[in-house]
Amino acid sequence: MKKNSKSKIASALFLLIVFTLLGLGYVSVKLKCEAMIKEKFLLGEKLKAISNHNTALLGQRQDLTSEERIVEIAKNELGMVVDTRPQMKVKVNKKKIDKIDKILKKKYE
């Protein structure tokens, strides 16, 4: 064999190895991308399920803490009664409020 033919065979073999490695690298990256896309989809579905469960729990909490339910339990199970007396009324002189307001403004100036 001639020296020239040996170098052609070596360069052809080298190119074949390089293209094979590039092809294997491409397939490897593509498989990883597909696996990550699948994982992203599965995690998205899991997130939706958790969000739906969270919404259901929020609705259940609102139902359990509703005023009507609490008042009913207080009346029926605890024997409590609703206070129907009028609330305490407080009367304040407007001049006193203005006087206190002026004093506070002077104090914090």
Secondary structure, DSSP 4 states (H G I P E B T S, - for coil): --HHHHHHHHHHHHHHHHHHHHHHHHHHHHHHHHHHHHHHHHHHHHHHHHHHHHHHHHHHHHHHT-HHHHHHHHHHTT------SPPP-----HHHHHHHHHHHHHHT-
